[in-house]
Amino acid sequence: MTTPAVSAGVVLVALLAGAATTVALAGSTTRPGWFLAAGAAVFVVVALGGGLALGRRGGRRRAAAVLGPALGLLVVVAVALIPPPLPAAPAAPGAVVTLPDGARIQVLTLPARGPVSGPPIVVLHGGPGIPELTADVAALGPLTHGGREVVLYAQRGAGASTRLGDPHGYGRDTDVDDLEALRRALGLERMVLLGHSHGAAVATAYAAAHRDRVDRLVLISPAPLDPTDTSPTRAAAGLTLSRRLQLYSAVLAPRPLLGYVLLQTEPSAAHAFLGDTEADLRNDAVLTIAQPALFCQAPPPGTPPVTGSGFYALQYPQSATAAPPADLRPAVRGLPTPALIVKGGCDYLSWRSAVDYRDGLSDARLLHLPDAGHNAHHERPEATRAAITAFLDDRPLPGTVVPPGSTTPPMGYRGPG
């Protein structure tokens, strides 16, 4: 084997040994300085040992071929792991509601215009941890003209809402409990719940637990009820090659990569190493790169970049240490709450995920929007609002309504089955 190959092999072994030590030690201490220093020490010891062994066999030149690159790599990694300067957080719109446990929830309330025609519409964003409040106000705010108050809020761990010191607290059950606490704090007797993606699953779980508080459900691109449905992993499937390369470059940078790896083994250590402010800003950048995959074509003009996302609210529930989500289908089966399900023709989530909602709920209609992606309400706001208004007014739905009992996607559907 040639000297460069042997040298590269030794450096690689040293790097893997240092990384393994860092991750292993993070399970016993949440102090980043300790587990990072231990990993660096193991890297140096292994590289030095390999260099000395090669030096005895092949002289100083072979030893230098290992120790030089190893030292350079250690410097590069050490510099890459230094926390970057962080900008001051911008002022958040809306008000803050404090829940009984002390959590602060960012809330935007849009008053009804004209005579009140029914219970307020409470909007539950997706992600989890991706509030999109600016885009949701633009797309759904006009619903106030129908005499409905519209309430939008950032779930715990996103927007200007409270971040948890321990990521283990994030999950769908927490979101359901927070919605009930928020309802009480706002003094709402009954609500129309409008949920997008993860928010649709939260809305449905809430309706199953508090059916007397939910007047109707509007579910846009709902997250699968079946936890074995793997279509959520296709979120970036529609990206071009150049966008994918940008995405990989962002997620494989040393600091976020180490934070993500630590999250899979010890969330508290990950949180200590990669704090919320930095993690969320990096998360915003990654989600903005991936944004085109949420639409049939490109994002509509004026679509804002992602801001206010919560890295740990999004990533912890999907991590290796989190309990798998419960199967919601038994809880939903036979639920009488009237429901409208809006499914875009380019949604990356499976067709059967929408059908599961329609077939589980006893009074549900499934509307297909052929020229809309996962963010159907942002890409086709007028059509989405027209369908919601017709549903709330008990009028026939405009557009393509999938016949009851049909499991076959209609013409124009381009997503996974």
HELIX and SHEET records of a PDB file:
HELIX    1   1 THR A    3  LEU A   25  1                                  23    
HELIX    2   2 PRO A   32  GLY A   58  1                                  27    
HELIX    3   3 ARG A   60  ALA A   80  1                                  21    
HELIX    4   4 LEU A  133  LEU A  140  1                                   8    
HELIX    5   5 GLY A  141  GLY A  146  5                                   6    
HELIX    6   6 PRO A  167  GLY A  169  5                                   3    
HELIX    7   7 ARG A  172  LEU A  186  1                                  15    
HELIX    8   8 HIS A  198  ALA A  209  1                                  12    
HELIX    9   9 ARG A  211  ARG A  213  5                                   3    
HELIX   10  10 SER A  231  ARG A  234  5                                   4    
HELIX   11  11 LEU A  241  VAL A  251  1                                  11    
HELIX   12  12 PRO A  254  LEU A  263  1                                  10    
HELIX   13  13 PRO A  267  PHE A  273  1                                   7    
HELIX   14  14 ASP A  276  ALA A  290  1                                  15    
HELIX   15  15 GLN A  291  LEU A  294  5                                   4    
HELIX   16  16 PHE A  311  GLN A  315  1                                   5    
HELIX   17  17 TYR A  316  GLN A  318  5                                   3    
HELIX   18  18 ARG A  329  VAL A  332  1                                   4    
HELIX   19  19 TRP A  351  GLY A  360  1                                  10    
HELIX   20  20 ALA A  376  GLU A  379  1                                   4    
HELIX   21  21 PRO A  381  LEU A  392  1                                  12    
SHEET    1   A 9 ALA A  95  THR A  98  0                                        
SHEET    2   A 9 ARG A 104  LEU A 110 -1                                        
SHEET    3   A 9 VAL A 150  TYR A 153 -1                                        
SHEET    4   A 9 ILE A 121  LEU A 124  1                                        
SHEET    5   A 9 MET A 191  HIS A 196  1                                        
SHEET    6   A 9 VAL A 214  ILE A 220  1                                        
SHEET    7   A 9 ALA A 339  GLY A 344  1                                        
SHEET    8   A 9 ALA A 364  LEU A 369  1                                        
SHEET    9   A 9 THR A 400  VAL A 401 -1                                        
END                                                                             
